[in-house]
Amino acid sequence: MESEPAIFAGAVFSLFGGGLLAWTVTRVRQHRPVAEGVRPVASATLASVVAVLALVVGTWCFTRL
């Protein structure tokens, strides 16, 4: 019973982190801004850090099964 919330949270964090990381990499490869009105390096770095943290949290949720 307690594993269902961990599976759901792990899936949500993993999908969000993977999607954000893929989107950030795509924008950087196309030399397009990741966020409007922010320096490109700062926005790409922040988005990458948030994506990796979301993937780590998703992995942690899956280890709690």
PyMOL Python script that loads the backbone (N, CA, C, O; Angstrom):
from pymol import cmd

cmd.read_pdbstr("""\
ATOM      1  N   MET A   1       0.807  -1.190   0.000  1.00  0.00           N
ATOM      2  CA  MET A   1       0.000   0.000   0.000  1.00  0.00           C
ATOM      3  C   MET A   1       0.859   1.267   0.000  1.00  0.00           C
ATOM      4  O   MET A   1       0.529   2.237  -0.683  1.00  0.00           O
ATOM      5  N   GLU A   2       1.953   1.264   0.758  1.00  0.00           N
ATOM      6  CA  GLU A   2       2.790   2.452   0.827  1.00  0.00           C
ATOM      7  C   GLU A   2       3.693   2.601  -0.385  1.00  0.00           C
ATOM      8  O   GLU A   2       4.282   3.665  -0.581  1.00  0.00           O
ATOM      9  N   SER A   3       3.816   1.573  -1.196  1.00  0.00           N
ATOM     10  CA  SER A   3       4.703   1.673  -2.350  1.00  0.00           C
ATOM     11  C   SER A   3       4.045   2.431  -3.506  1.00  0.00           C
ATOM     12  O   SER A   3       4.748   2.941  -4.379  1.00  0.00           O
ATOM     13  N   GLU A   4       2.725   2.513  -3.528  1.00  0.00           N
ATOM     14  CA  GLU A   4       2.049   3.214  -4.623  1.00  0.00           C
ATOM     15  C   GLU A   4       2.392   4.699  -4.676  1.00  0.00           C
ATOM     16  O   GLU A   4       2.671   5.204  -5.764  1.00  0.00           O
ATOM     17  N   PRO A   5       2.385   5.437  -3.543  1.00  0.00           N
ATOM     18  CA  PRO A   5       2.808   6.835  -3.613  1.00  0.00           C
ATOM     19  C   PRO A   5       4.260   6.998  -4.034  1.00  0.00           C
ATOM     20  O   PRO A   5       4.593   7.953  -4.737  1.00  0.00           O
ATOM     21  N   ALA A   6       5.128   6.084  -3.618  1.00  0.00           N
ATOM     22  CA  ALA A   6       6.538   6.168  -4.006  1.00  0.00           C
ATOM     23  C   ALA A   6       6.694   5.942  -5.504  1.00  0.00           C
ATOM     24  O   ALA A   6       7.506   6.602  -6.152  1.00  0.00           O
ATOM     25  N   ILE A   7       5.926   5.020  -6.050  1.00  0.00           N
ATOM     26  CA  ILE A   7       5.983   4.774  -7.499  1.00  0.00           C
ATOM     27  C   ILE A   7       5.486   5.997  -8.262  1.00  0.00           C
ATOM     28  O   ILE A   7       6.101   6.415  -9.243  1.00  0.00           O
ATOM     29  N   PHE A   8       4.375   6.567  -7.810  1.00  0.00           N
ATOM     30  CA  PHE A   8       3.814   7.746  -8.484  1.00  0.00           C
ATOM     31  C   PHE A   8       4.785   8.921  -8.404  1.00  0.00           C
ATOM     32  O   PHE A   8       5.059   9.564  -9.417  1.00  0.00           O
ATOM     33  N   ALA A   9       5.311   9.210  -7.207  1.00  0.00           N
ATOM     34  CA  ALA A   9       6.232  10.332  -7.047  1.00  0.00           C
ATOM     35  C   ALA A   9       7.513  10.103  -7.847  1.00  0.00           C
ATOM     36  O   ALA A   9       8.032  11.031  -8.467  1.00  0.00           O
ATOM     37  N   GLY A  10       8.019   8.880  -7.834  1.00  0.00           N
ATOM     38  CA  GLY A  10       9.223   8.580  -8.601  1.00  0.00           C
ATOM     39  C   GLY A  10       9.007   8.767 -10.091  1.00  0.00           C
ATOM     40  O   GLY A  10       9.876   9.278 -10.796  1.00  0.00           O
ATOM     41  N   ALA A  11       7.845   8.350 -10.563  1.00  0.00           N
ATOM     42  CA  ALA A  11       7.538   8.519 -11.988  1.00  0.00           C
ATOM     43  C   ALA A  11       7.405   9.988 -12.358  1.00  0.00           C
ATOM     44  O   ALA A  11       7.901  10.416 -13.401  1.00  0.00           O
ATOM     45  N   VAL A  12       6.738  10.759 -11.508  1.00  0.00           N
ATOM     46  CA  VAL A  12       6.554  12.189 -11.794  1.00  0.00           C
ATOM     47  C   VAL A  12       7.894  12.910 -11.811  1.00  0.00           C
ATOM     48  O   VAL A  12       8.185  13.657 -12.746  1.00  0.00           O
ATOM     49  N   PHE A  13       8.711  12.692 -10.788  1.00  0.00           N
ATOM     50  CA  PHE A  13      10.014  13.351 -10.745  1.00  0.00           C
ATOM     51  C   PHE A  13      10.901  12.910 -11.896  1.00  0.00           C
ATOM     52  O   PHE A  13      11.605  13.735 -12.479  1.00  0.00           O
ATOM     53  N   SER A  14      10.885  11.644 -12.231  1.00  0.00           N
ATOM     54  CA  SER A  14      11.732  11.145 -13.314  1.00  0.00           C
ATOM     55  C   SER A  14      11.292  11.696 -14.666  1.00  0.00           C
ATOM     56  O   SER A  14      12.127  12.101 -15.475  1.00  0.00           O
ATOM     57  N   LEU A  15       9.994  11.711 -14.910  1.00  0.00           N
ATOM     58  CA  LEU A  15       9.502  12.262 -16.176  1.00  0.00           C
ATOM     59  C   LEU A  15       9.787  13.757 -16.285  1.00  0.00           C
ATOM     60  O   LEU A  15      10.196  14.238 -17.341  1.00  0.00           O
ATOM     61  N   PHE A  16       9.572  14.487 -15.199  1.00  0.00           N
ATOM     62  CA  PHE A  16       9.861  15.920 -15.220  1.00  0.00           C
ATOM     63  C   PHE A  16      11.345  16.181 -15.440  1.00  0.00           C
ATOM     64  O   PHE A  16      11.714  17.004 -16.279  1.00  0.00           O
ATOM     65  N   GLY A  17      12.197  15.486 -14.693  1.00  0.00           N
ATOM     66  CA  GLY A  17      13.638  15.688 -14.833  1.00  0.00           C
ATOM     67  C   GLY A  17      14.144  15.304 -16.208  1.00  0.00           C
ATOM     68  O   GLY A  17      14.954  16.019 -16.797  1.00  0.00           O
ATOM     69  N   GLY A  18      13.675  14.182 -16.721  1.00  0.00           N
ATOM     70  CA  GLY A  18      14.097  13.759 -18.057  1.00  0.00           C
ATOM     71  C   GLY A  18      13.623  14.708 -19.143  1.00  0.00           C
ATOM     72  O   GLY A  18      14.369  15.028 -20.067  1.00  0.00           O
ATOM     73  N   GLY A  19      12.386  15.152 -19.030  1.00  0.00           N
ATOM     74  CA  GLY A  19      11.850  16.099 -20.011  1.00  0.00           C
ATOM     75  C   GLY A  19      12.564  17.438 -19.972  1.00  0.00           C
ATOM     76  O   GLY A  19      12.893  18.003 -21.016  1.00  0.00           O
ATOM     77  N   LEU A  20      12.804  17.943 -18.774  1.00  0.00           N
ATOM     78  CA  LEU A  20      13.508  19.219 -18.641  1.00  0.00           C
ATOM     79  C   LEU A  20      14.936  19.120 -19.148  1.00  0.00           C
ATOM     80  O   LEU A  20      15.432  20.042 -19.796  1.00  0.00           O
ATOM     81  N   LEU A  21      15.593  18.020 -18.862  1.00  0.00           N
ATOM     82  CA  LEU A  21      16.969  17.842 -19.335  1.00  0.00           C
ATOM     83  C   LEU A  21      17.014  17.729 -20.855  1.00  0.00           C
ATOM     84  O   LEU A  21      17.885  18.319 -21.493  1.00  0.00           O
ATOM     85  N   ALA A  22      16.089  16.981 -21.435  1.00  0.00           N
ATOM     86  CA  ALA A  22      16.049  16.848 -22.901  1.00  0.00           C
ATOM     87  C   ALA A  22      15.753  18.192 -23.557  1.00  0.00           C
ATOM     88  O   ALA A  22      16.357  18.538 -24.572  1.00  0.00           O
ATOM     89  N   TRP A  23      14.817  18.954 -22.973  1.00  0.00           N
ATOM     90  CA  TRP A  23      14.467  20.256 -23.535  1.00  0.00           C
ATOM     91  C   TRP A  23      15.643  21.221 -23.436  1.00  0.00           C
ATOM     92  O   TRP A  23      15.915  21.969 -24.376  1.00  0.00           O
ATOM     93  N   THR A  24      16.340  21.207 -22.302  1.00  0.00           N
ATOM     94  CA  THR A  24      17.488  22.098 -22.115  1.00  0.00           C
ATOM     95  C   THR A  24      18.603  21.759 -23.095  1.00  0.00           C
ATOM     96  O   THR A  24      19.187  22.655 -23.704  1.00  0.00           O
ATOM     97  N   VAL A  25      18.898  20.490 -23.250  1.00  0.00           N
ATOM     98  CA  VAL A  25      19.954  20.082 -24.189  1.00  0.00           C
ATOM     99  C   VAL A  25      19.584  20.474 -25.619  1.00  0.00           C
ATOM    100  O   VAL A  25      20.435  20.937 -26.378  1.00  0.00           O
ATOM    101  N   THR A  26      18.325  20.291 -25.982  1.00  0.00           N
ATOM    102  CA  THR A  26      17.877  20.661 -27.327  1.00  0.00           C
ATOM    103  C   THR A  26      18.024  22.156 -27.565  1.00  0.00           C
ATOM    104  O   THR A  26      18.503  22.575 -28.619  1.00  0.00           O
ATOM    105  N   ARG A  27      17.616  22.961 -26.592  1.00  0.00           N
ATOM    106  CA  ARG A  27      17.718  24.420 -26.750  1.00  0.00           C
ATOM    107  C   ARG A  27      19.173  24.869 -26.820  1.00  0.00           C
ATOM    108  O   ARG A  27      19.506  25.760 -27.601  1.00  0.00           O
ATOM    109  N   VAL A  28      20.034  24.270 -26.022  1.00  0.00           N
ATOM    110  CA  VAL A  28      21.447  24.663 -26.037  1.00  0.00           C
ATOM    111  C   VAL A  28      22.096  24.270 -27.354  1.00  0.00           C
ATOM    112  O   VAL A  28      22.875  25.045 -27.908  1.00  0.00           O
ATOM    113  N   ARG A  29      21.793  23.085 -27.868  1.00  0.00           N
ATOM    114  CA  ARG A  29      22.370  22.648 -29.150  1.00  0.00           C
ATOM    115  C   ARG A  29      21.921  23.526 -30.310  1.00  0.00           C
ATOM    116  O   ARG A  29      22.666  23.708 -31.274  1.00  0.00           O
ATOM    117  N   GLN A  30      20.714  24.070 -30.228  1.00  0.00           N
ATOM    118  CA  GLN A  30      20.199  24.942 -31.281  1.00  0.00           C
ATOM    119  C   GLN A  30      20.622  26.393 -31.093  1.00  0.00           C
ATOM    120  O   GLN A  30      20.242  27.257 -31.883  1.00  0.00           O
ATOM    121  N   HIS A  31      21.408  26.667 -30.052  1.00  0.00           N
ATOM    122  CA  HIS A  31      21.853  28.022 -29.727  1.00  0.00           C
ATOM    123  C   HIS A  31      20.667  28.960 -29.519  1.00  0.00           C
ATOM    124  O   HIS A  31      20.689  30.110 -29.957  1.00  0.00           O
ATOM    125  N   ARG A  32      19.642  28.460 -28.850  1.00  0.00           N
ATOM    126  CA  ARG A  32      18.465  29.251 -28.523  1.00  0.00           C
ATOM    127  C   ARG A  32      18.431  29.442 -27.018  1.00  0.00           C
ATOM    128  O   ARG A  32      18.998  28.638 -26.279  1.00  0.00           O
ATOM    129  N   PRO A  33      17.771  30.500 -26.551  1.00  0.00           N
ATOM    130  CA  PRO A  33      17.736  30.741 -25.100  1.00  0.00           C
ATOM    131  C   PRO A  33      16.889  29.700 -24.372  1.00  0.00           C
ATOM    132  O   PRO A  33      15.852  29.265 -24.874  1.00  0.00           O
ATOM    133  N   VAL A  34      17.339  29.316 -23.199  1.00  0.00           N
ATOM    134  CA  VAL A  34      16.583  28.390 -22.370  1.00  0.00           C
ATOM    135  C   VAL A  34      15.485  29.153 -21.634  1.00  0.00           C
ATOM    136  O   VAL A  34      14.384  28.637 -21.448  1.00  0.00           O
ATOM    137  N   ALA A  35      15.787  30.382 -21.217  1.00  0.00           N
ATOM    138  CA  ALA A  35      14.802  31.253 -20.564  1.00  0.00           C
ATOM    139  C   ALA A  35      14.952  32.656 -21.149  1.00  0.00           C
ATOM    140  O   ALA A  35      16.070  33.119 -21.374  1.00  0.00           O
ATOM    141  N   GLU A  36      13.860  33.314 -21.390  1.00  0.00           N
ATOM    142  CA  GLU A  36      13.893  34.658 -21.958  1.00  0.00           C
ATOM    143  C   GLU A  36      14.340  35.670 -20.905  1.00  0.00           C
ATOM    144  O   GLU A  36      13.898  35.619 -19.757  1.00  0.00           O
ATOM    145  N   GLY A  37      15.211  36.578 -21.300  1.00  0.00           N
ATOM    146  CA  GLY A  37      15.632  37.654 -20.429  1.00  0.00           C
ATOM    147  C   GLY A  37      16.689  37.283 -19.399  1.00  0.00           C
ATOM    148  O   GLY A  37      16.965  38.061 -18.485  1.00  0.00           O
ATOM    149  N   VAL A  38      17.277  36.109 -19.538  1.00  0.00           N
ATOM    150  CA  VAL A  38      18.309  35.658 -18.599  1.00  0.00           C
ATOM    151  C   VAL A  38      19.535  35.281 -19.411  1.00  0.00           C
ATOM    152  O   VAL A  38      19.420  34.874 -20.567  1.00  0.00           O
ATOM    153  N   ARG A  39      20.705  35.416 -18.807  1.00  0.00           N
ATOM    154  CA  ARG A  39      21.914  35.025 -19.519  1.00  0.00           C
ATOM    155  C   ARG A  39      21.845  33.552 -19.909  1.00  0.00           C
ATOM    156  O   ARG A  39      21.418  32.723 -19.105  1.00  0.00           O
ATOM    157  N   PRO A  40      22.255  33.215 -21.124  1.00  0.00           N
ATOM    158  CA  PRO A  40      22.135  31.833 -21.608  1.00  0.00           C
ATOM    159  C   PRO A  40      22.868  30.808 -20.738  1.00  0.00           C
ATOM    160  O   PRO A  40      22.338  29.726 -20.485  1.00  0.00           O
ATOM    161  N   VAL A  41      24.057  31.130 -20.286  1.00  0.00           N
ATOM    162  CA  VAL A  41      24.818  30.168 -19.483  1.00  0.00           C
ATOM    163  C   VAL A  41      24.139  29.951 -18.130  1.00  0.00           C
ATOM    164  O   VAL A  41      24.049  28.822 -17.650  1.00  0.00           O
ATOM    165  N   ALA A  42      23.667  31.027 -17.525  1.00  0.00           N
ATOM    166  CA  ALA A  42      23.020  30.913 -16.213  1.00  0.00           C
ATOM    167  C   ALA A  42      21.724  30.121 -16.305  1.00  0.00           C
ATOM    168  O   ALA A  42      21.451  29.272 -15.456  1.00  0.00           O
ATOM    169  N   SER A  43      20.925  30.394 -17.333  1.00  0.00           N
ATOM    170  CA  SER A  43      19.649  29.685 -17.448  1.00  0.00           C
ATOM    171  C   SER A  43      19.850  28.208 -17.788  1.00  0.00           C
ATOM    172  O   SER A  43      19.129  27.352 -17.278  1.00  0.00           O
ATOM    173  N   ALA A  44      20.813  27.911 -18.636  1.00  0.00           N
ATOM    174  CA  ALA A  44      21.085  26.513 -18.974  1.00  0.00           C
ATOM    175  C   ALA A  44      21.634  25.757 -17.769  1.00  0.00           C
ATOM    176  O   ALA A  44      21.288  24.597 -17.543  1.00  0.00           O
ATOM    177  N   THR A  45      22.486  26.415 -17.003  1.00  0.00           N
ATOM    178  CA  THR A  45      23.044  25.782 -15.806  1.00  0.00           C
ATOM    179  C   THR A  45      21.959  25.508 -14.778  1.00  0.00           C
ATOM    180  O   THR A  45      21.884  24.408 -14.231  1.00  0.00           O
ATOM    181  N   LEU A  46      21.125  26.493 -14.512  1.00  0.00           N
ATOM    182  CA  LEU A  46      20.060  26.321 -13.521  1.00  0.00           C
ATOM    183  C   LEU A  46      19.065  25.245 -13.947  1.00  0.00           C
ATOM    184  O   LEU A  46      18.656  24.418 -13.132  1.00  0.00           O
ATOM    185  N   ALA A  47      18.680  25.253 -15.208  1.00  0.00           N
ATOM    186  CA  ALA A  47      17.746  24.239 -15.699  1.00  0.00           C
ATOM    187  C   ALA A  47      18.362  22.840 -15.621  1.00  0.00           C
ATOM    188  O   ALA A  47      17.670  21.878 -15.287  1.00  0.00           O
ATOM    189  N   SER A  48      19.638  22.722 -15.922  1.00  0.00           N
ATOM    190  CA  SER A  48      20.307  21.420 -15.849  1.00  0.00           C
ATOM    191  C   SER A  48      20.399  20.929 -14.410  1.00  0.00           C
ATOM    192  O   SER A  48      20.199  19.743 -14.145  1.00  0.00           O
ATOM    193  N   VAL A  49      20.699  21.824 -13.485  1.00  0.00           N
ATOM    194  CA  VAL A  49      20.794  21.437 -12.078  1.00  0.00           C
ATOM    195  C   VAL A  49      19.437  20.976 -11.559  1.00  0.00           C
ATOM    196  O   VAL A  49      19.350  19.968 -10.859  1.00  0.00           O
ATOM    197  N   VAL A  50      18.374  21.711 -11.900  1.00  0.00           N
ATOM    198  CA  VAL A  50      17.029  21.325 -11.463  1.00  0.00           C
ATOM    199  C   VAL A  50      16.638  19.980 -12.075  1.00  0.00           C
ATOM    200  O   VAL A  50      16.031  19.149 -11.398  1.00  0.00           O
ATOM    201  N   ALA A  51      16.974  19.760 -13.330  1.00  0.00           N
ATOM    202  CA  ALA A  51      16.640  18.489 -13.983  1.00  0.00           C
ATOM    203  C   ALA A  51      17.365  17.322 -13.330  1.00  0.00           C
ATOM    204  O   ALA A  51      16.763  16.277 -13.085  1.00  0.00           O
ATOM    205  N   VAL A  52      18.635  17.488 -13.049  1.00  0.00           N
ATOM    206  CA  VAL A  52      19.402  16.409 -12.416  1.00  0.00           C
ATOM    207  C   VAL A  52      18.889  16.153 -10.998  1.00  0.00           C
ATOM    208  O   VAL A  52      18.797  15.001 -10.574  1.00  0.00           O
ATOM    209  N   LEU A  53      18.555  17.211 -10.265  1.00  0.00           N
ATOM    210  CA  LEU A  53      17.997  17.025  -8.920  1.00  0.00           C
ATOM    211  C   LEU A  53      16.666  16.279  -8.971  1.00  0.00           C
ATOM    212  O   LEU A  53      16.404  15.424  -8.126  1.00  0.00           O
ATOM    213  N   ALA A  54      15.829  16.593  -9.948  1.00  0.00           N
ATOM    214  CA  ALA A  54      14.559  15.884 -10.084  1.00  0.00           C
ATOM    215  C   ALA A  54      14.798  14.410 -10.401  1.00  0.00           C
ATOM    216  O   ALA A  54      14.094  13.545  -9.880  1.00  0.00           O
ATOM    217  N   LEU A  55      15.770  14.118 -11.239  1.00  0.00           N
ATOM    218  CA  LEU A  55      16.095  12.721 -11.540  1.00  0.00           C
ATOM    219  C   LEU A  55      16.635  11.993 -10.309  1.00  0.00           C
ATOM    220  O   LEU A  55      16.332  10.819 -10.097  1.00  0.00           O
ATOM    221  N   VAL A  56      17.423  12.681  -9.508  1.00  0.00           N
ATOM    222  CA  VAL A  56      17.951  12.079  -8.280  1.00  0.00           C
ATOM    223  C   VAL A  56      16.821  11.789  -7.300  1.00  0.00           C
ATOM    224  O   VAL A  56      16.781  10.721  -6.690  1.00  0.00           O
ATOM    225  N   VAL A  57      15.902  12.741  -7.150  1.00  0.00           N
ATOM    226  CA  VAL A  57      14.761  12.531  -6.246  1.00  0.00           C
ATOM    227  C   VAL A  57      13.877  11.395  -6.759  1.00  0.00           C
ATOM    228  O   VAL A  57      13.384  10.593  -5.966  1.00  0.00           O
ATOM    229  N   GLY A  58      13.674  11.319  -8.057  1.00  0.00           N
ATOM    230  CA  GLY A  58      12.902  10.223  -8.629  1.00  0.00           C
ATOM    231  C   GLY A  58      13.558   8.881  -8.370  1.00  0.00           C
ATOM    232  O   GLY A  58      12.883   7.907  -8.037  1.00  0.00           O
ATOM    233  N   THR A  59      14.868   8.828  -8.522  1.00  0.00           N
ATOM    234  CA  THR A  59      15.592   7.590  -8.242  1.00  0.00           C
ATOM    235  C   THR A  59      15.500   7.237  -6.765  1.00  0.00           C
ATOM    236  O   THR A  59      15.328   6.070  -6.411  1.00  0.00           O
ATOM    237  N   TRP A  60      15.613   8.238  -5.907  1.00  0.00           N
ATOM    238  CA  TRP A  60      15.489   7.985  -4.469  1.00  0.00           C
ATOM    239  C   TRP A  60      14.113   7.434  -4.121  1.00  0.00           C
ATOM    240  O   TRP A  60      13.997   6.537  -3.287  1.00  0.00           O
ATOM    241  N   CYS A  61      13.061   7.971  -4.761  1.00  0.00           N
ATOM    242  CA  CYS A  61      11.704   7.461  -4.514  1.00  0.00           C
ATOM    243  C   CYS A  61      11.596   6.002  -4.925  1.00  0.00           C
ATOM    244  O   CYS A  61      10.966   5.210  -4.224  1.00  0.00           O
ATOM    245  N   PHE A  62      12.197   5.633  -6.044  1.00  0.00           N
ATOM    246  CA  PHE A  62      12.145   4.246  -6.499  1.00  0.00           C
ATOM    247  C   PHE A  62      12.928   3.309  -5.594  1.00  0.00           C
ATOM    248  O   PHE A  62      12.598   2.126  -5.510  1.00  0.00           O
ATOM    249  N   THR A  63      13.952   3.805  -4.917  1.00  0.00           N
ATOM    250  CA  THR A  63      14.716   2.943  -4.002  1.00  0.00           C
ATOM    251  C   THR A  63      13.958   2.702  -2.703  1.00  0.00           C
ATOM    252  O   THR A  63      14.330   1.817  -1.933  1.00  0.00           O
ATOM    253  N   ARG A  64      12.915   3.461  -2.449  1.00  0.00           N
ATOM    254  CA  ARG A  64      12.138   3.321  -1.215  1.00  0.00           C
ATOM    255  C   ARG A  64      11.027   2.286  -1.334  1.00  0.00           C
ATOM    256  O   ARG A  64      10.215   2.148  -0.419  1.00  0.00           O
ATOM    257  N   LEU A  65      10.977   1.568  -2.428  1.00  0.00           N
ATOM    258  CA  LEU A  65       9.907   0.565  -2.621  1.00  0.00           C
ATOM    259  C   LEU A  65      10.058  -0.610  -1.719  1.00  0.00           C
ATOM    260  O   LEU A  65       9.242  -1.531  -1.762  1.00  0.00           O
TER     261      LEU A  65
END
""", "prot")
cmd.dss("prot")
cmd.show_as("cartoon", "prot")
cmd.util.cbc("prot")
cmd.orient("prot")
